[in-house]
Amino acid sequence: MTWQETVGDRAFEDFAPGETIETAGRTVELSDILQFAGLTGDSYPLHVNEEYARSTPFGGRIAHGPLTFSFAVGQVALSGWYGNAILALLECQSMRATAPVRPGDTIRVRATVAELAEAKSPKNGTLHVDYVVLNQRDETVMTFHWIMLARRRSPLEDQS
C-alpha cells in the first residue's frame, strides 16, 4: 500500500474555512516527559524532579510545553485529516500554553481551518489551521495557529 492510499488523496481545494476535526485522546505518561527531557537535554527540575516540582505553584511535575505541542501536531497528522496535501510547514504563530499538562492527563486536539490563501507558486496554496489542545476535563491547555504549504490538485492558471 502506498502512502497516498494510506492517508488519502487530499489537496488544498479539499479544505474549507470552518472545517474542523477532533482527534482521539493521548495520555501523557511520566515516561514521555522523561524521554523528552533526555532527547532534548531539557532537564529543568519542574519536569524531572518531583520534589522540586511540588514546591512550585504547579504542585507537581508538568510536561514540557514543546512536548505538548509535538503531541498535538502528531495527533492531527496521525488522524489522516491532512491526507497527502501538506508539502511543508511554513510557520507557527501565537502559541500559548494556557494550563499545565500533568502525567496521566489525556489530551486531544480540535483543529479548525481558519483560512485558505494563495502561495507564491500557483501549484500550491497556504492552509491556516487553528489548533486547540484540550485535556480530559475539556480545559484548553494550549493554542496555536499553524500555517502549511499545501499542494493544489489543479494548479492555478498563470495570471501574467
C-alpha beads as a LAMMPS data file, in Angstrom:
LAMMPS data file: protein, C-alpha beads

160 atoms
159 bonds

1 atom types
1 bond types

-500.0 500.0 xlo xhi
-500.0 500.0 ylo yhi
-500.0 500.0 zlo zhi

Masses

1 110.0

Atoms # bond

1 1 1 0.000 0.000 0.000
2 1 1 1.353 3.443 -0.922
3 1 1 1.443 6.478 1.380
4 1 1 -1.327 8.106 -0.679
5 1 1 -3.553 5.042 -0.271
6 1 1 -2.850 5.014 3.474
7 1 1 -3.607 8.684 4.219
8 1 1 -6.000 9.586 1.423
9 1 1 -5.715 11.876 -1.556
10 1 1 -6.403 15.401 -0.317
11 1 1 -5.308 18.690 -1.757
12 1 1 -5.632 22.392 -0.965
13 1 1 -9.003 22.566 -2.763
14 1 1 -10.470 19.931 -0.422
15 1 1 -10.292 22.148 2.683
16 1 1 -12.853 24.813 3.614
17 1 1 -12.769 27.545 6.240
18 1 1 -14.525 26.323 9.363
19 1 1 -13.847 22.651 8.662
20 1 1 -12.932 21.027 11.980
21 1 1 -11.536 17.741 13.210
22 1 1 -11.223 16.499 16.761
23 1 1 -8.626 13.825 17.363
24 1 1 -8.691 10.853 19.649
25 1 1 -7.067 11.319 23.039
26 1 1 -3.496 10.512 24.001
27 1 1 -2.455 10.021 27.603
28 1 1 0.774 11.775 28.567
29 1 1 2.847 9.417 30.681
30 1 1 5.678 10.299 33.054
31 1 1 7.917 8.207 30.790
32 1 1 7.042 10.538 27.863
33 1 1 8.154 13.549 29.892
34 1 1 11.399 11.893 30.986
35 1 1 12.190 10.661 27.465
36 1 1 11.554 14.142 26.059
37 1 1 13.923 15.602 28.666
38 1 1 16.565 13.075 27.637
39 1 1 16.111 13.648 23.915
40 1 1 16.182 17.439 24.119
41 1 1 18.541 17.965 27.056
42 1 1 15.814 19.998 28.793
43 1 1 16.078 18.525 32.281
44 1 1 14.585 21.502 34.073
45 1 1 13.563 20.231 37.528
46 1 1 9.901 21.234 37.042
47 1 1 9.699 18.354 34.571
48 1 1 12.068 15.735 36.000
49 1 1 12.291 16.286 39.783
50 1 1 9.090 15.592 41.715
51 1 1 10.434 17.030 44.982
52 1 1 11.332 20.306 43.295
53 1 1 8.102 20.407 41.281
54 1 1 5.978 20.009 44.440
55 1 1 7.471 23.269 45.733
56 1 1 6.321 25.222 42.647
57 1 1 2.909 26.814 42.048
58 1 1 2.089 23.725 39.906
59 1 1 2.378 21.409 42.931
60 1 1 3.986 18.622 40.894
61 1 1 5.632 17.722 37.628
62 1 1 4.267 19.024 34.356
63 1 1 5.019 18.224 30.723
64 1 1 7.293 20.476 28.691
65 1 1 5.320 22.913 26.509
66 1 1 7.166 21.731 23.378
67 1 1 6.194 18.133 24.225
68 1 1 2.515 19.105 24.381
69 1 1 2.939 20.954 21.074
70 1 1 4.630 17.930 19.471
71 1 1 1.902 15.578 20.620
72 1 1 -0.752 17.952 19.232
73 1 1 0.892 18.124 15.814
74 1 1 1.343 14.351 15.803
75 1 1 -2.248 13.635 16.790
76 1 1 -3.621 15.581 13.841
77 1 1 -1.094 14.019 11.471
78 1 1 -1.949 10.548 12.780
79 1 1 -5.648 11.186 12.186
80 1 1 -5.011 11.333 8.428
81 1 1 -7.062 14.543 8.140
82 1 1 -4.441 16.280 6.008
83 1 1 -4.047 13.247 3.784
84 1 1 -1.150 13.864 1.422
85 1 1 -1.924 17.559 0.936
86 1 1 0.847 19.042 3.088
87 1 1 4.178 19.845 1.467
88 1 1 5.863 21.853 4.223
89 1 1 5.430 23.751 7.456
90 1 1 5.665 27.490 6.861
91 1 1 5.031 28.991 10.280
92 1 1 3.647 28.504 13.763
93 1 1 2.090 31.633 15.269
94 1 1 0.649 32.716 18.585
95 1 1 1.450 29.618 20.621
96 1 1 0.081 29.856 24.145
97 1 1 0.360 27.324 26.933
98 1 1 -2.765 28.102 28.969
99 1 1 -2.794 25.282 31.549
100 1 1 -0.323 22.634 32.697
101 1 1 -0.307 19.127 31.277
102 1 1 0.449 16.606 34.001
103 1 1 1.461 12.959 33.868
104 1 1 -1.758 10.988 33.399
105 1 1 -3.595 13.759 31.536
106 1 1 -5.214 12.755 28.259
107 1 1 -5.012 15.403 25.572
108 1 1 -6.780 15.722 22.251
109 1 1 -6.823 18.359 19.531
110 1 1 -9.565 20.347 17.887
111 1 1 -8.160 21.718 14.621
112 1 1 -10.125 24.181 12.502
113 1 1 -9.305 25.570 9.072
114 1 1 -9.087 29.331 9.636
115 1 1 -8.064 30.499 6.179
116 1 1 -7.063 29.376 2.713
117 1 1 -4.620 31.702 0.964
118 1 1 -2.590 31.883 -2.201
119 1 1 1.041 30.770 -2.237
120 1 1 3.982 32.028 -4.275
121 1 1 3.597 29.161 -6.702
122 1 1 0.277 28.537 -8.484
123 1 1 0.889 24.829 -7.800
124 1 1 0.279 25.369 -4.076
125 1 1 -1.825 27.197 -1.503
126 1 1 -1.358 28.046 2.156
127 1 1 -3.545 26.329 4.694
128 1 1 -4.032 28.174 8.016
129 1 1 -5.273 25.982 10.863
130 1 1 -6.122 26.914 14.454
131 1 1 -5.206 24.227 16.979
132 1 1 -6.831 23.974 20.405
133 1 1 -5.368 21.309 22.705
134 1 1 -7.807 20.071 25.351
135 1 1 -7.360 17.831 28.366
136 1 1 -9.746 15.189 29.697
137 1 1 -11.688 17.886 31.594
138 1 1 -12.239 19.869 28.356
139 1 1 -9.845 22.568 29.605
140 1 1 -7.772 24.295 26.947
141 1 1 -4.100 23.622 27.688
142 1 1 -2.547 25.097 24.511
143 1 1 -3.492 27.014 21.392
144 1 1 -1.564 27.899 18.241
145 1 1 -2.034 28.933 14.619
146 1 1 -0.313 26.602 12.134
147 1 1 0.436 27.632 8.533
148 1 1 1.354 24.979 5.980
149 1 1 2.083 24.805 2.305
150 1 1 -0.432 22.519 0.609
151 1 1 -0.373 21.141 -2.912
152 1 1 -3.134 22.016 -5.327
153 1 1 -4.720 19.230 -7.289
154 1 1 -5.268 21.724 -10.139
155 1 1 -2.627 24.467 -10.335
156 1 1 -3.951 27.968 -10.905
157 1 1 -3.559 29.428 -14.353
158 1 1 -0.741 31.949 -14.653
159 1 1 -2.317 35.402 -14.250
160 1 1 0.502 37.312 -16.023

Bonds

1 1 1 2
2 1 2 3
3 1 3 4
4 1 4 5
5 1 5 6
6 1 6 7
7 1 7 8
8 1 8 9
9 1 9 10
10 1 10 11
11 1 11 12
12 1 12 13
13 1 13 14
14 1 14 15
15 1 15 16
16 1 16 17
17 1 17 18
18 1 18 19
19 1 19 20
20 1 20 21
21 1 21 22
22 1 22 23
23 1 23 24
24 1 24 25
25 1 25 26
26 1 26 27
27 1 27 28
28 1 28 29
29 1 29 30
30 1 30 31
31 1 31 32
32 1 32 33
33 1 33 34
34 1 34 35
35 1 35 36
36 1 36 37
37 1 37 38
38 1 38 39
39 1 39 40
40 1 40 41
41 1 41 42
42 1 42 43
43 1 43 44
44 1 44 45
45 1 45 46
46 1 46 47
47 1 47 48
48 1 48 49
49 1 49 50
50 1 50 51
51 1 51 52
52 1 52 53
53 1 53 54
54 1 54 55
55 1 55 56
56 1 56 57
57 1 57 58
58 1 58 59
59 1 59 60
60 1 60 61
61 1 61 62
62 1 62 63
63 1 63 64
64 1 64 65
65 1 65 66
66 1 66 67
67 1 67 68
68 1 68 69
69 1 69 70
70 1 70 71
71 1 71 72
72 1 72 73
73 1 73 74
74 1 74 75
75 1 75 76
76 1 76 77
77 1 77 78
78 1 78 79
79 1 79 80
80 1 80 81
81 1 81 82
82 1 82 83
83 1 83 84
84 1 84 85
85 1 85 86
86 1 86 87
87 1 87 88
88 1 88 89
89 1 89 90
90 1 90 91
91 1 91 92
92 1 92 93
93 1 93 94
94 1 94 95
95 1 95 96
96 1 96 97
97 1 97 98
98 1 98 99
99 1 99 100
100 1 100 101
101 1 101 102
102 1 102 103
103 1 103 104
104 1 104 105
105 1 105 106
106 1 106 107
107 1 107 108
108 1 108 109
109 1 109 110
110 1 110 111
111 1 111 112
112 1 112 113
113 1 113 114
114 1 114 115
115 1 115 116
116 1 116 117
117 1 117 118
118 1 118 119
119 1 119 120
120 1 120 121
121 1 121 122
122 1 122 123
123 1 123 124
124 1 124 125
125 1 125 126
126 1 126 127
127 1 127 128
128 1 128 129
129 1 129 130
130 1 130 131
131 1 131 132
132 1 132 133
133 1 133 134
134 1 134 135
135 1 135 136
136 1 136 137
137 1 137 138
138 1 138 139
139 1 139 140
140 1 140 141
141 1 141 142
142 1 142 143
143 1 143 144
144 1 144 145
145 1 145 146
146 1 146 147
147 1 147 148
148 1 148 149
149 1 149 150
150 1 150 151
151 1 151 152
152 1 152 153
153 1 153 154
154 1 154 155
155 1 155 156
156 1 156 157
157 1 157 158
158 1 158 159
159 1 159 160
